[in-house]
Amino acid sequence: MWQRIPGAEYGRVTEIITGLYMSPLEVLALLGAVALVVARWLPPAARPRVTIAAGAVFVPSAIVLSVTGIRWQTVPVLAGAAVALPFALSPLLRRRTGRPAWRARWWLALPGSVACVGLIATGPVAAWAFPVPVFPEPSGRFAVGTRVVQWTDPLRPESFTADPHDRRTVVVQLWYPARKGPAGAQRAQYLGRTEHEARTVSDALAREVGLPGFLVDGVPRARTHSVFNAPVAGGGERFPVVLFSPGSGGVRTQNTAWAEELASHGYVVAALDHPYDSAAVILADGRTIHAEIASTGDRDEDGKLAVDWTAVRAADLGFVLSQLDHLDHLDRGEMTDPLTGRLDTSRVAVTGHSIGGAAALQAARQDRRFDAVIDLDGYPHGPAFPSLQQPTLALTQAITPGTDPRYIPRLTEALKLSTATSYRLTVPGAAHLTFMDGPLYLPPVPSIVGSLGRSESPHVVAATTLAFLDATLRHKPGDLAGALSAYGDLSVYPPDNSG
């Protein structure tokens, strides 16, 4: 089965085989390599034809791949074929020169053939474990546009630098409902506006988790389903706004699949890069700011630091909401923005993953302009008061003996103190990285990305959050608790009106 990924490999080939995560050229090289090894064990009459056909498939494929760029996952395939090729061609060449063909005895050839097949097989296994991510097609009625803006808060000094004149700057990516464009429109690159930015961010994310950058070199090759600077959807409809803060070391694009799904259903998603916290933030002037915060390894000390980091993020979220509100209310005489008059900043949700979820909770406590809160598996750092006054949805991973024993009690306390109905949904089979794009490109190891799979993970996160947003921001009728409980173990906390 073929699946198209627009621009997935920078114009080389734009299709892969679903499940193998290999391009047609890579598959041809793989088949040719296997055939070169297998030819040795075929009946004598078939060997020359199979060897010639295998070589005719493998050699051109390898040449084209070497010109267009070889992924590291393909190197074992080429290496195994390179070892087998001389032994496969030698009998043919000797026969053409009139010399008797020589073939190793089977008990000598068997270990070599097994070694070559094993080497070749590591290629598709590696491509499956570390693929070019395939983003799910958004299911809503809108196409999706995206753009990046940068805003500086003149009232807030940058706390991570010693320069007294430095002011806090954030980079924000917007995903919004757009008009449907031509079928061949160039899709936005994942992780950045340019190839250079995508690779810089990918390398920084790999360093954050201690991985060699080459292991995830397929990630910056990916294209999403949104189009940069696409025209906003027609009709004059005003769209609710959803702000998003990523996890510690995370970046604004880490939940792209989720953001595109929401935008296709009529929401504007604004995701933040937090300089000195996000793995890499590339500013408009070309400067790259790398993360400076780091865990100490001491749980209590890290908890104290996280309170400060959460406070900075919460302030970033409040500032971005102010900027969006200003953008939406620009006067006609000012320089207008395509989204002017299309944002409904009277209906706003604040969301986040991990420490971003903690920041969302804090931002909502401090700023009543936020109408709803979504915490994607985030430990609630910071003070528990004042009480939340907005409906809140907390999605959590499956609880294991290794889970911080303070997590669920702390989260439950925050939800119980809320003066609005709140929900905690524990998703069976979910891990911490289930709630971002990780399952699309990381090895499907349950302890890392959960056991829901590459297609089900983004579906569960999008379906549950969409149900909650539709109920709280759009006031759609229906059984919200019933819809959420279909995806896991649900706890409902009725409002505590004493706070």
PyMOL commands that set and color helices and strands:
alter all, ss='L'
color gray80, all
select helices_A, chain A and resi 24-41+47-68+72-96+106-129+195-208+213-216+219-221+256-264+299-328+355-366+407-416+432-435+438-440+446-449+456-472+480-485
alter helices_A, ss='H'
color red, helices_A
select strands_A, chain A and resi 2-4+15-17+143-157+167-178+227-228+239-245+268-273+280-282+288-290+343-353+372-376+392-396+422-426+489-493
alter strands_A, ss='S'
color yellow, strands_A
deselect
rebuild
show_as cartoon
